[in-house]
Amino acid sequence: MTLPPPPGHRPLPTLAVALALALAAAVSLGLARFSYALLLPPMRTDLGWSYLTAGAMNTVNAAGYLAGALFTPMALRRFDARRVLLSGGASAAVLLIGHGLVTGDAALYALRLLTGIASAATFVGGGLLAARLASQGEPRAAGLVLGIYYGGTGVGIVVSALLVPMLSARPTPHAWQQAWIALGVAALAATWLTALATRALEPGSVARSARTAFEWPRFLFGLASYFMFGLGYIGYMTFVVTLLREQHLGDGLITAFYAVLGLAVIGSSWLWAGLLQRQRGGGAMRLLNALLAVATVLPVWSAHPVAVFASGLLFGAVFLSVVASTTALVRHNAPPAAWPAGISAFTIVFAAGQIVGPTLVGWVADGAGGLRTGLACSAAVLLLGALLAWGQRPLTPPA
């Protein structure tokens, strides 16, 4: 399985290209979004934030992601997907460095918004390239290619777990700023590696077919389920580290927990590859959302390290595979010319759910319920997403 190289370059194996694309997912979600869970506790302490403000920072980021998801299809009509991916990755890296240069809430809100826009461009562009890459190789490997791309987010989570606690714990004013800068440098390095390894995906090598409309009513249950996923999972990824600190887990255990979660995301590429290839309807989304509900409620039930690590392991092994399942759903049930619009449609509802999720959990947590009640609400939303996915049946792509 290889791709034809551009002039002057040797071909790279398809899975090697998928690994390079996975670094884009590491930037757009792992470094640019999920690192915030580790940065939230020191920033909240230093800047005197309420839970509502802390959640609103992620809500603004999700709003930017929604804006980026709405804008990206227009960009893809003018530019090839690789250019969109790399432009978004480089922009996200520079914006992450910018987080380390300010302390005011207004500036941080603006940076989180712009980072969300850039992240969406990277993620949608990379998802489209991954779908095309999956269609070029052996059918049995298609699910693995998609899983590798989305599982790349775990690389960003692991890097965040290694960098953020170490840098933000330094006895210097606003030590968390150093962590943001380090994440931005890591994002620049990852984007550079993606650029080097994906040169065979230039427009001349991967032809862009004429775009056709995506018939979203045929995917209504899948879209509704994915909205609930976006609404439910983001509460966990925003506040779980803060909850563990409130439950008096040590810094070393929390760092290990987040690293285990990231490693499980990477492993999910292989764990669910067969499921993504076999399930042509909403079966994968149904199972994975139900498992996420269990993972989310575990630290609510018990603060014992066994329950906490079981939660992180299960959550990490599942949540990015829900994202991969939507690309698989589009690839199985829509013609290739509709893939850009289809992937963008799912990204839009995903982003819309993420806008509401952090603020909702923060609002509940600021009330009498606390974070445990907020995460219990997230688990209930994920279970509703599993029920909605039951209605998404396999479709025959329109002629």
Secondary structure by P-SEA (a helix, b strand, c coil): cccccccccccccaaaaaaaaaaaaaaaccccccccccaaaaaaaaacccaaaaaaaaaaaaaaaaaaaaaaaaaaacccaaaaaaaaaaaaaaaaaaaaacccaaaaaaaaaaaaaaaaaaaaaaaaaaaaaaaaccccaaaaaaaaaaaaaaaaaaaaaacaaaaaacccccaaaaaaaaaaaaaaaaaaaaaaaacccccccccccbbbbbccccaaaaaaaaaaaaacaaaaaccaaaaaaaacccaaaaaaaaaaaaaaaaacccccaaaaaccccaaaaaaaaaaaaaaaacccccccaaaaaaaaaaaaacaaaaaaaaaaaaaacccccaaaaaaaaaaaaaaaaaaacaaaaaaaaaccccaaaaaaaaaaaaaaaaaaacccccccccc
